[in-house]
Amino acid sequence: MPARLSVDPHFRPTGSRGDAPVPPRAMAQSAQKGNRRRAWPRWTRPAIKAALLLTPVLVAAGAAGMAWQRGTFAETAAAFEESLIAASAGIGFAVDDVMVEGRTETDRDAMLRVLGVQRGDPILAVNLAETKERLEGLPWVSSAAVERRLPDILYVRLTERQPMAIWQHDRKFTVIDREGRPLADATELARRGNERIETLPQVVGANAPAQVPKLLAALDKVPSVRDKVTAAVWISDRRWDLKLNNGVVVKLPEGGMTTALRQLAELDASGRVLDRDVVAVDLRQPDRAVLQTSATAVLPWTEEETKKKPGRKT
């Protein structure tokens, strides 16, 4: 008699696709990510980076090879360097900003013309030594420093000359520094509203600027007189006449200016001569000071004497 098979009503075959268990959501997402990662080989990203970095080098090498065929080794090296510098701008080493410190009087446009750079130029192409030299050729610039702040900033630090006087000659007024070097047109600075030049003393004479350093050195040793000087006239290309803020003219000798100025300071300290009605003080004689007074002059040692006549020397 044939055997009977009993069938379990809860049995499900394992090979049926429609009845396969559904994986959790996290497992499904992980599987999808894995499929996406496997779409590109793992070596693809490093290869792309290497290509980006090597492209400028390959371009430069190609240019160098062409240069090698055209000329000498020096020309080849120069062409290779230029190619590298040009390529460097494409990866970020390009001028984006110029930072300047210490600029007060230097004209901005003149400084930019001297720098000769434009935004986007290769910053490695800037010759620092030549740029420094050109900047120091500007009238107001005493010294300059130029630096690259990679990747994209050109930094400039200026030390400017200090104006010391206004030189009057041939109806022109020129600001000069302590060394007598011309800096700028005083009339133009005044037109721009520069109030600083109004406090500067004037010097007059064809060759006066060349003599200014010696005069200032002598005046610095006698501050009490220096602070009263408003103008100086270079006389006969030999000596100075000083004009003080009260109108008194001081005639200095050709030599020994410091000694003469100290003599005047002592004379004023003991007798307040410069506060009296004195027209001029002649210090050209080494052993005495000659005071020229107006008609109303009263000197400390002549108060008991008769009033002097106009223009008479004592």
Secondary structure as UniProt FT lines:
FT   TURN            9..10
FT   TURN            14..15
FT   TURN            18..19
FT   HELIX           25..37
FT   TURN            38..39
FT   TURN            42..43
FT   HELIX           44..70
FT   HELIX           73..90
FT   TURN            91..92
FT   STRAND          97..101
FT   HELIX           108..115
FT   TURN            119..120
FT   HELIX           123..125
FT   HELIX           128..135
FT   TURN            136..137
FT   TURN            139..140
FT   STRAND          141..149
FT   TURN            150..152
FT   STRAND          153..160
FT   STRAND          163..169
FT   TURN            170..171
FT   STRAND          172..177
FT   TURN            178..179
FT   STRAND          182..185
FT   HELIX           186..191
FT   TURN            192..193
FT   HELIX           196..199
FT   STRAND          202..204
FT   TURN            206..207
FT   HELIX           208..220
FT   HELIX           223..226
FT   TURN            227..228
FT   STRAND          229..235
FT   TURN            236..238
FT   STRAND          239..244
FT   TURN            245..246
FT   STRAND          249..251
FT   HELIX           257..271
FT   HELIX           273..275
FT   STRAND          278..282
FT   TURN            286..287
FT   STRAND          290..293
FT   TURN            295..296
FT   HELIX           300..302
FT   TURN            303..304
FT   TURN            310..311
//
